Every structure is written in C-alpha cells, then in structure tokens.
Amino acid sequence: MREQAAPSLLKNRTSLAHKVGYALRNPQRISPYLRRAARDAWLRAKHRDHVSYYRAVMASDAARSPQAAVGSATQERWLALGQMQFDYLTEHGLKPQDRMLEIGCGNLRAGWRFIDYLEPGHYYGIDISPDILIEAKRTLVSYGLQDKLPHLTIANDLTLDFLPDHWFTVVHAHSVFSHSPLEVIDECLAHVGRVLAPGGFFDFTFDRTEGTEHQVLREDFYYRTETLTSLAEKYGLTARFMDDWEQRKHGQSKIRVTGPQPVEP
C-alpha cells in the first residue's frame, strides 16, 4: 500500500485558503511578502523572459545580502548549507579527479568547498547573475583558492552550448530548478547529456509537491517528481529520486540523472 503524502507536499501555496491561513499563522511575514509581490509585478512588467527577470531578482537580492540572495539568512546558515551539499556529493560519488560543472554556482556557498577538494582546473561554475558572480570571486579570494584555477562565467541560458562534449563527470544544480519554469528545466535536460562524460551524473534539487503543480509569484516553482523524471527520460536520460537527501532536512528534494552507460569494448 502506498504511503499517504505528507500534508506539506499537498499544499497549493497559490490558493486563497493557504494564503489566508499562512498570514494568520505568520503575521510578521505579511509585509515582506507584499514587498516581494510588488517587486515581482514591477520586474514582470520590465522583463518578459525568465532569465532576464530572475537576473534582476538576483541583482536586487545581492545588493542587500549576497548570502540571502542564495537563500541563506545568516553566514552560519550559508556555511551549513554549503557543507550539506559537499558532504552529500562526496558521500555519493564525487572524487578529487572529477570534472565538475555547477549550474547556478551563486556566490560559491558550496562551490568553494568543491574547488578546494577537486584537482586544479576541475571546477566550472556558471550563473545567470553578474552580481552574484562578483560575490563568487570575493568568496574565492577570501578562502585563498586562486591556485585551484576555477572557471567562473556568466550564462544566458541552459543550452550549455559553449561547453565541450562529454567532458564533465559531475554536474550539480542546487536550488536552480526550484526557481525555474518548466521550459527552462526542459532546455537544461535537453542539453546536459551532451556535456556529461560517460558514466557521469547530474544532481539537481527541486521543490516537490504531490498535489497540484504551481508557482509562487515568478520566483518559486513546485513540481511533481514524475514530471521531472519523465522529462529527463524524454531525452534518453535515466532519472532516480534520491530519497536519502530529504533526510538532511534541507527542504527540497533531489533527483540524479545519468546518461546511457558506456559500452564495454
């Protein structure tokens, strides 16, 4: 018998009942939400495509706090979430000799640990936000990792067309698809197989729901697991739900995608 979904996974955060109930339970969050909604309306009017819109969101957030811009309210939380990502990947296959692509590297919350761990030149971080990449370079300097020769570059989409074929043994995207409409995720999954090395894997987190798929403003998106696994399979990839990630109490879920296994000679 299938277990019943947790109530939190059935929430539709766009419903009036949820909004009213949440406001009554958390009155201190009403004003921040209204400010966020006003910004959302303003940026929607100025930026029709999602990448331009979210780049503007990141510029706004990074101007206030680089840590908050990547979802960490404090420096302690920033360090803890980076450590959580690093520990999980090293426990699940990441080796120093791997060549890693981090999509949405942000200000290197986890990236500085990956850079320190990997061999020189083996980390490649991309992000849509020039503002957050400036903060990434500051993080790199603060940890004295210049000799590790990481690559940090801006991207305008997720076609990954400037990257080489079958090069990266590990691709990682943390809290990227949770802020992406389905067409952006589709674009990434359509092209990530080309850059994955034989036997490599792509780990990504997402906000999971077992109820109605929905979004909050234009910033937060909630998907059913089968929607994303089916999308990966559409492009010849194998997708596996990583249930042990949820035990880390991060709040998001994780899927691992692999390409066709290499054929033995």
VMD Tcl script that draws the C-alpha trace (Angstrom):
set ca {
  {0.00 0.00 0.00}
  {1.34 3.40 -0.96}
  {2.03 5.77 1.92}
  {-0.07 8.91 2.09}
  {1.66 12.12 1.08}
  {2.74 14.45 3.86}
  {0.38 17.45 4.18}
  {3.20 19.82 3.19}
  {3.54 18.03 -0.16}
  {-0.13 18.55 -0.96}
  {-0.17 22.30 -0.31}
  {-1.11 24.66 -3.12}
  {0.59 27.84 -2.00}
  {-1.32 29.91 -4.55}
  {-4.74 29.04 -3.12}
  {-6.61 31.70 -1.18}
  {-7.16 29.32 1.75}
  {-3.42 28.68 2.08}
  {-2.55 32.38 1.84}
  {-5.09 33.40 4.47}
  {-4.08 30.57 6.82}
  {-0.38 31.31 6.40}
  {-0.91 35.03 7.03}
  {-2.86 34.31 10.21}
  {-0.13 31.99 11.49}
  {2.74 34.28 10.42}
  {1.60 37.92 10.59}
  {5.22 39.12 10.71}
  {5.73 37.83 7.16}
  {2.88 39.77 5.57}
  {4.87 42.96 4.94}
  {7.91 41.16 3.42}
  {5.59 39.18 1.14}
  {3.80 42.33 -0.03}
  {7.15 43.95 -0.82}
  {8.20 40.83 -2.72}
  {4.90 40.78 -4.64}
  {5.30 44.45 -5.58}
  {8.82 43.79 -6.83}
  {7.58 40.77 -8.75}
  {4.92 42.84 -10.53}
  {7.44 45.55 -11.39}
  {10.05 43.13 -12.71}
  {7.48 41.12 -14.67}
  {6.49 44.29 -16.49}
  {10.12 45.11 -17.31}
  {11.41 41.61 -18.15}
  {9.30 39.25 -20.23}
  {11.71 36.31 -20.38}
  {12.52 34.38 -17.22}
  {16.31 34.68 -17.34}
  {16.18 38.49 -17.51}
  {13.55 38.54 -14.78}
  {15.49 36.34 -12.39}
  {18.75 38.12 -13.13}
  {17.03 41.29 -11.92}
  {15.79 39.45 -8.81}
  {19.34 38.36 -8.03}
  {20.67 41.89 -8.55}
  {18.10 43.19 -6.08}
  {18.78 40.48 -3.51}
  {22.57 40.58 -3.84}
  {22.59 44.34 -3.26}
  {21.06 43.70 0.17}
  {22.85 40.49 1.12}
  {24.85 38.02 -1.00}
  {24.05 35.26 1.50}
  {20.32 35.96 1.41}
  {20.43 36.13 -2.39}
  {21.33 32.42 -2.48}
  {18.80 31.50 0.19}
  {20.83 31.77 3.41}
  {19.59 34.19 6.04}
  {22.85 34.16 8.01}
  {26.53 33.38 7.48}
  {26.12 30.33 9.71}
  {23.29 29.01 7.53}
  {25.32 29.78 4.39}
  {28.17 27.66 5.71}
  {25.86 24.87 6.87}
  {24.03 24.56 3.54}
  {27.30 24.54 1.63}
  {28.65 21.83 3.92}
  {25.46 19.81 3.44}
  {25.82 19.85 -0.34}
  {29.52 19.00 -0.17}
  {29.04 16.13 2.27}
  {26.24 14.61 0.22}
  {28.17 14.66 -3.05}
  {31.39 13.30 -1.55}
  {29.37 10.52 0.09}
  {27.62 9.81 -3.23}
  {30.45 9.58 -5.70}
  {32.35 12.86 -6.03}
  {36.12 12.30 -6.26}
  {39.00 14.82 -6.42}
  {39.74 13.87 -10.03}
  {36.18 14.58 -11.19}
  {35.49 17.45 -13.59}
  {32.55 19.33 -12.14}
  {30.07 21.77 -13.67}
  {27.96 23.68 -11.15}
  {24.89 25.29 -12.71}
  {23.80 28.27 -10.63}
  {27.03 28.44 -8.64}
  {25.91 31.63 -6.89}
  {28.48 33.11 -4.53}
  {30.13 29.69 -4.07}
  {28.17 28.67 -0.98}
  {29.11 25.06 -1.74}
  {31.43 25.87 -4.65}
  {34.39 26.97 -2.56}
  {34.41 23.57 -0.87}
  {34.23 21.80 -4.24}
  {37.04 23.95 -5.60}
  {39.22 23.19 -2.59}
  {38.50 19.45 -2.88}
  {38.87 19.00 -6.64}
  {42.10 18.99 -8.59}
  {43.14 22.39 -10.06}
  {41.07 23.47 -13.03}
  {38.39 20.84 -12.43}
  {35.60 23.18 -11.27}
  {33.45 25.16 -13.70}
  {30.74 27.38 -12.24}
  {28.11 29.20 -14.26}
  {25.36 31.61 -13.22}
  {22.94 34.00 -14.93}
  {23.75 36.82 -12.48}
  {26.85 39.01 -12.92}
  {26.22 40.49 -9.47}
  {26.41 37.13 -7.73}
  {29.48 36.10 -9.76}
  {31.30 39.16 -8.43}
  {30.48 37.88 -4.95}
  {31.71 34.43 -6.01}
  {35.09 35.90 -6.87}
  {35.22 37.57 -3.47}
  {34.49 34.23 -1.83}
  {37.27 32.65 -3.88}
  {39.74 35.27 -2.69}
  {38.61 35.10 0.93}
  {39.37 31.37 1.02}
  {42.66 31.74 -0.86}
  {41.70 29.35 -3.66}
  {43.17 31.21 -6.63}
  {45.74 28.46 -7.27}
  {42.90 25.99 -7.88}
  {42.16 27.83 -11.16}
  {38.36 27.52 -11.11}
  {36.32 28.74 -14.06}
  {33.50 31.18 -13.26}
  {31.40 32.53 -16.10}
  {28.04 34.04 -16.85}
  {25.42 32.17 -18.86}
  {22.36 33.49 -20.65}
  {20.54 30.18 -20.94}
  {20.96 26.49 -20.15}
  {21.81 25.20 -23.61}
  {25.42 24.82 -22.36}
  {26.48 25.39 -25.97}
  {29.87 26.90 -25.04}
  {30.96 23.77 -23.14}
  {32.69 20.69 -24.61}
  {31.06 17.37 -25.41}
  {31.22 14.56 -22.80}
  {33.60 16.43 -20.51}
  {32.00 16.76 -17.08}
  {31.83 13.72 -14.83}
  {29.63 15.56 -12.31}
  {27.03 18.25 -12.97}
  {25.33 19.89 -9.99}
  {22.42 22.35 -9.71}
  {21.26 23.28 -6.22}
  {18.15 25.48 -5.83}
  {18.06 26.23 -9.55}
  {15.04 24.27 -10.76}
  {13.11 25.45 -7.69}
  {13.23 28.90 -9.34}
  {12.71 27.76 -12.94}
  {9.63 27.36 -15.12}
  {9.32 24.03 -16.91}
  {10.64 25.33 -20.23}
  {13.97 26.27 -18.58}
  {14.26 22.81 -16.99}
  {13.40 21.23 -20.33}
  {16.16 23.24 -22.01}
  {18.71 22.08 -19.45}
  {17.74 18.40 -19.66}
  {17.75 18.58 -23.45}
  {21.42 19.58 -23.46}
  {23.05 18.27 -20.27}
  {23.50 14.79 -21.76}
  {25.85 16.22 -24.37}
  {28.28 17.61 -21.78}
  {28.11 14.60 -19.43}
  {31.06 12.25 -19.65}
  {30.28 8.52 -19.97}
  {29.33 7.27 -16.53}
  {28.82 10.81 -15.22}
  {25.81 12.11 -13.33}
  {23.74 15.25 -12.89}
  {22.25 16.00 -9.46}
  {19.61 18.69 -9.08}
  {17.26 19.79 -6.32}
  {13.68 20.93 -6.75}
  {10.67 21.92 -4.68}
  {8.46 18.84 -4.61}
  {4.71 18.60 -4.47}
  {2.40 15.62 -4.72}
  {-0.59 17.87 -5.25}
  {-1.22 20.44 -7.97}
  {1.93 21.81 -9.57}
  {2.11 25.54 -9.00}
  {4.31 28.59 -8.63}
  {4.52 31.46 -6.15}
  {4.94 34.74 -7.97}
  {7.52 34.13 -10.72}
  {10.21 33.00 -8.30}
  {9.28 29.64 -6.73}
  {8.07 26.58 -8.64}
  {6.71 23.30 -7.26}
  {6.83 20.10 -9.35}
  {5.77 16.50 -9.05}
  {8.68 14.05 -9.15}
  {7.24 12.16 -12.13}
  {7.05 15.37 -14.16}
  {10.81 15.86 -13.96}
  {11.79 12.20 -14.27}
  {9.59 11.86 -17.38}
  {11.16 14.99 -18.83}
  {14.64 13.52 -18.35}
  {13.59 10.23 -19.94}
  {12.28 12.18 -22.94}
  {15.94 12.99 -23.71}
  {17.27 9.46 -23.19}
  {18.40 10.08 -19.61}
  {17.76 7.90 -16.59}
  {16.39 9.75 -13.55}
  {16.37 8.45 -9.97}
  {14.75 10.10 -6.96}
  {17.33 10.43 -4.18}
  {15.16 9.86 -1.12}
  {18.06 9.98 1.34}
  {18.63 13.66 0.51}
  {15.33 14.57 2.19}
  {16.66 13.09 5.42}
  {19.10 16.01 5.52}
  {16.14 18.32 6.27}
  {17.09 20.81 3.59}
  {13.51 21.40 2.48}
  {13.95 20.48 -1.18}
  {14.15 17.13 -2.94}
  {16.84 15.73 -5.22}
  {16.98 13.76 -8.46}
  {20.06 12.17 -10.04}
  {20.19 11.94 -13.82}
  {22.59 9.72 -15.74}
  {23.16 9.23 -19.44}
  {23.50 5.96 -21.34}
  {26.06 3.71 -19.69}
  {29.35 3.29 -21.59}
  {29.59 0.15 -23.66}
  {32.37 -2.25 -22.66}
  {34.78 -2.97 -25.56}
}
mol new
graphics top color blue
foreach p $ca { graphics top sphere $p radius 0.5 }
foreach p [lrange $ca 0 end-1] q [lrange $ca 1 end] { graphics top cylinder $p $q radius 0.2 }
display resetview
